[in-house]
Amino acid sequence: MERLFTIKLKEWESTPKRKPLIIRGARQVGKSYTVSDFGKTHFNGNIHTVDFEKHPEWIGVFEKNLDPVRIISELELLLNTSINSTTDLLFFDEIQVAPKAIMSLRYFFEEMPELHLIAAGSLLEFTMQKISFPVGRVSILNMTPMNFYEFLKNTGKDKLADILLEKPVRLSDTIHSSLLDTLRQYMFIGGMPECVDLWRNSNSMTEVFKVQNDLMETYRQDFSKYSPYTDKRSLNHALNSIARNIGHQVKYSGLSEEFTGPTNKKAFKLLSLARVITRISSASVASLPFESTASEKKFKALIVDIGLMRSLNNLPPDIEYTKNDLLSMYNGALAEQFAGQEFLSSGRDNLYYWTREAKSSSAEVDFILSKKNMIVPVEIKSGAAGKLKSMHLLLEKYPHIERGYVLSTAPYGELPEQRLVFLPLYYAFQLAGDL
């Protein structure tokens, strides 16, 4: 399956002072498949995979010492092959179960820099908290589920996909409607590769829903691996609560009535570490970077995948799918989940939003992005420009912000006098890139 992540792998491969690469991401987002496919196509099949979950006994190779030459020699015996350090790709898969293998990356960088070495795993942050992590000796990339562009590419709609990478323009009503109709499908199928593959081969949403439920069960089974840190029931409660409240501020006390605020807080942080959820912090738009003003107390959250969000909420397709306005589906939560997910897929590690609390009223803009040292506020609305009270307030209060963007189901349009650009929702990925 075609992934944009491959472009990042090509860039890493061609970097002059290349470091070992760690790929982080939640379970089942396509890490192993993408690296294996990259090895087959860009290394002429000369990829050597060390899967620590499949062969836990191989972890012992790294216990004696972290000498790269010895490690490569022993791995050659186990794999029954020769590893050419200048032409081959070595892949450490599920590296989270082999802490010493993570530590060895430092010595591969220092003593065998010519080797192309990629490591991948889920729940990596749990392991990295327990070891001396090779800071500065590795590169790190985050992988997300397939975005809408990739969904189109992998379901035979290449021409529609290419439109999403072109400069936004007002499309014909026919093409605009076609993209919105396909986006409706994506909102229920999501971007987990197994679900996309099943959809393109079967066109059965019912079968896709079964796979989504299975994937969620896999995630829940992983909760037992968090057990040294918290009660896995609190993780279930927190995940379900977040899925039901996309677009709303998270309060730890509201995640579960059965557990205390501190326990709920710990559950939220663990789900974030596992990349099952993403925190969206409130921040100021007075200046950059957003990190410097990100609130510890005021934040929202997203689920890793919009299809899994549907599964967690058990959204009835016969009611939600048939709604005319995509932004009305599940009270707008699907649209906000979609936009945030598209922004993350563009390579952003963190997301932010803007809020102003006043005695008599409050105002909130769904997302704020930083691009080329510019601040880009983004609102998701089905209403007309006159109803964008929060966006108008932000633009009036902060004249240094050139324009605000409104994602909706309406065609492309601009209101220069109001400093507003209206983008169809399907352009969210490009908005986060180099628009």
N, C-alpha and C positions, 0 to 999 in steps of 0.2 A: 504494500500500500504506500502511496506517495505521501511523504511528510516534508513539510517545510523545515523541520529540524535538521534534515540532511544538509541544508545550506550552512548551518552553523558547524556541522561536523567537517565540511569541506574547508571552511575558514580556519578551523582548529588545525586540520591536517597541514595546511599551507603556511601556518605561522612559523617564522624563522626560529624563534626560541620557544618552541612548543613544550608545554608541560603535560604531565599525565592529566587526563580529563576525567572528572567525576560527573556523572549525570544523575541528578536527583529527580524524583517524581513519585507520585502516588502509585499504588499497584495498578497494573494492567493498562497503563497509558501508552504502552508501545515501546518502552526503552530497549528491551532485549531484541525485539524484531528489527527495530530501526538500525541498531548498531550492527547486527548480523547482516542485514541487507547492505549496509554501507561497506562492510568488509568484503562482501561478495563482489560488489560493483566497482569499488575504488581500490581494492587491494588484490584484484584478480583471484578472489577466493582464499587468499592467504590470511585467514583470520583464525586465531587459536583461542577458543573459549574455555575459560575456567569457571564453571558454574558451582559455586560453593554450597548452594542449597541441594543441588543434585549429587554432589560429591563432597560431603562434609569432611570426609577423611583427608581431603587435600589441604585442609586448613593447616595440618601439621607441617607442611612444607615451609610455612612462615614462622614456626615456633622456635626453631633452632637459632636463627639470626635473620637479619634483613639484608643480607648480601645479594644484590640483584643477579650476579653471575651464577651463584649457587642455586638461587631460586629458579632461574631460567633453565638451568641444567636438569634439575629435578622435574620441572614441569614438562620438559621434552620427553622424559622417560614415561611420565604418566599419560601424556597425550599421544605418545608413540609417533612423534614427528620432530622435525627440526624447526626452530624459531629463528628466523633471520631478523636481527634487531634493526636493520635499516629498511627492509622492504615489507615486513609483515605487520599485522595488527594483532595485539594481544588484548583480550577482553576478559576482565574480571567481572563476572555477573553475580548478582546477589551478594555483593561484597560486604553488606551490613552484618553478615554472620561471621565474618573473618576480620576482626579488628586489627590484627597484626598485618594483614594484607593492605589495609588502608594506610597504616603507618609506613609500609614499605614503599609507598608511592614517592615519598621524599627521596629515597635513595635511588630509585629508578631515575628520577629527575637529575640528581646530582652525578650519578655514576654511569648512567646509560641513557643520556638525553636524546639519542637518535631513535630510540624505540617509540613506536606509536602504541600508547597504552591508554585504554579506556576502561573505567570502572563504572558500574551502575548498580543501583539498589533502591529499595524502598525502606522506610523507617531508618534511613541513614543517620538522621540527626540524633537518634537515641544512642547509636554506637559512638558517634563522634563526641558525645558528651563525656565518654568514659576513657578516651585515649588522648595521647599527645597528637593532635591533628597537624598534618604537614602544611601549616599556613604559609602561603607564598610559594609553595612548591607544586601546587596543583591548580588547574583551572576548573571552574564549576559552572555547569549549565543546568537549568531547570527545564523539565519537559512536562507539557500539559497534554490533555486529551486533544483530539483533532478539533480544529476550529471550523467555522462554516466554510471557508475557502477549501480546506482539505476535504471536508465532507462532499462538496460539489465535485472536486477533482476525482474522488474515489468512488463516486456513484454515477460516473458517465456524463457529467455536466460541465465539461472542460471550458466551453465558451462562456457560460455564466460565471464560472469561477474566475476566468481572466478579467472580467469586468471589475471584480472587486479589487484588483491591483492597479487599475487605471485611475486617472484623476476623476473624482466624482463629477458627474454631469446629470442633467435631467434626462432620464431614460424614457423610452416609449412606454405607454401604459401597459402594453403587453409584456415587455421584458420586466418592468417593475413588478407587475403582478406575479409573474413566474418566479422571480427571486423571493418574493414574500411567501408564496405558496410553499416553496422548497424550504424556506426558513422555518415555516410552521412545522414541517416534518422534522427538521433538525432539533427543534425545541423539545420534541418528545423522544427522539432517538438518541440525541446527544453525540458526544465525540469519542466515546470509548471504542477503540479499534474493533473489538470483537462485535460490538453492536452495529457499527457501520458496515462491517464485512457481511454480517448476517442480513442486514437490510438490503444491500445491493444484490445479494444472491436470492433472497426470498420475497422481498417486498411485504413481509409479514410483521406488522407492528406488534402483534400479540407475541410472536416468538422473540422479538427484541425485548419486550417487557420481561419475559421469563429470564433472559440473560442478564438484564439489569438487576433483577431480584437476586440472581445467583452472585453477581459481582458485589452487591451490597452485603450478602452473607459472607463473602470472602473478607470484606473489610471488617465485618464484625468479629470474625474468627481471629483476625489480627489483634483485636482488643486484648486478647489473653496475653499478648506480648507486652502490653502496656501495664500488666497487672502489678509489677513491682512498684509502679508509680501511683496508681489510683484504682478504684473500683470500676470494673469494666461496665457495670450498669450505669454509672454516671456518664460514661462516654456515649452510651446508647441514647440516654436522655438528652445530652447536650447536642448530639448530632441531629436527632429528630427535631429538637426545638429550633435549631438554626435553620434547618431545611424549611420549616414552616414559617419562618420570619425573615426571609430574604428581603432586603430593602429597609429593614427596621433596625433601630439601635439595639445592640445586645446588652443585656444586663445579666450579670452572673447569677443573681438571685432568681432570675426568671428562667434559667435553663432547666431547672428541675426543682420541684417542691420536696423531693425526697432527700436531697443532699444540701449541705451547707454552701454558702457563697464561696468559701475557699476551695471546697472540693469541686464545685462547678468550674471555678476559675482554672484549676489544675487540668480538668478534663478538656476545657477549651484550648489551653496551651498545648496539650499533648496531641489533640487533633490537628492543630496548626503545624506542629513539628512533623507529623506524619503526612502533611500536605493533603489531608482529606478536606480541610477547610482553609480559607484564606481570610485573614483579618483585613478590614478596610478602616483605617483610622481617620478620624476627623483632623483636619489640619487647616492652617491659615493660608490665605492666598495673597497675603501682603508681600511675601517674598519667597524665594527659593533658598534652600531645598525644603521640601515638605517635611522631611524627616525631623528637622529642627523644631517644628511646632506640632508634631503628631501627638494627639491626645492619648493618654493611657486609659482614660475613663470613658471616652466617647468613641464608639466604633460599631461597625456593622460586620457582616461576614458573608462569604460565598461558599457554596459546596464545590467540590472538585469538578463536577460535571453536571450539566443541565439535565441530562437523561437520568442520572442517578438522583438528582433532586426530585424529578417526577416520580421515581420509584419510591423514595422515602415518603413522599406526600400521597402516594397512591392516587394521583390525579386521574379522574375519569375522562378518558379521551372523548367519549360520546358527548360530554358537556363542554370541556375546555377546548378540545381540538376544533370544534365547529364554530367557535366564536369568530366573528368577522374581524375584529381588531386584535392583532397580536398583543398589543399592549394591555388589553383587558384580561388576557389569559392569566388565571390565578392572581387576579387583582394587580397585575403589572409585575409580579415577582419574577416570572419567567424572562421578561424583557431585561430586567436589571441583572439577573443572573447571566443571561446571554452576553450583555455588554461587558460585564466584568470579566467573564471568561475569555472573551475575545481580546480584551486589553492584556490579560496575563499571557495569552498565547503569543503576543507580539514581542515578548521577551522581558516584560516588566516583572520585577520581583515583588514590588509593593504597590498597593492601591490606596487612594485617599479620596475623601469627600469633604465638602465644605458645609458648615452649619453655623447659624447664628441664633443664639437664644436671647430673646428680649423679654421684658416683663409681660408685655401684652401680646406678643406674637413670636413665632419662630420661623426660620427660613432654612432651607436645605437644598443644595445642589448635589445630584447623585454621585458624580465623580469629578475630580480635578486631576488633570494630567500635566506633566511638564515635558515640553518638547523644544529642543534647541534654545534653552534658557527662556522659554515663554511658558506662561501659565494658560492652560486650556480647560475651562470649565465645561462640563458635559451634563446635560439634563435629558432624561428620557420621558417624553411627554406625548400624549395623543391630542392635547388641546392646541389652540391657536397661540400665536405669540403673545397676545394680550393676557393669557392665563399664566404666563411664566413669571410669576411674581418674584420667586427666589432668584432666578437668573437675572432679572432686571435689577433687583436690589444689589446683587453682587457686582454687576457691570457698572452700576451707578456709583457704588462705594469705592470701587477699585479701577480708576480710569486707565491704569497702566496695562490692564488686560485688554488686548486688541479686540477679541470677539469671543462669543460663547457659541457652543454647538448644541443643537437639539436633535437627538435621535428619535425618530418616529416612523410611522408607516407612510408618511406623506412623501412625495417625490422631492428631489433636491431643489433647494431654493435659498435665496439670501435676502436679508433685510438689512442693508448696510447702515441705514439711519438708526437702527436699533442694535447694531453690532452683533447680529445673529446669523448663523448659518444653519439651515435645516438639512440634515442628512438622513436618508433612509437607514433604518436600523442595521441592514446588512453591510453597511460601510464601517461598522465599529472597529474591525481589525485595522483597516487602513487609517482610521482616525488616530489610533494609538501609535502608528508607525511614523512615516515621513510625509504626511499629507502637506 
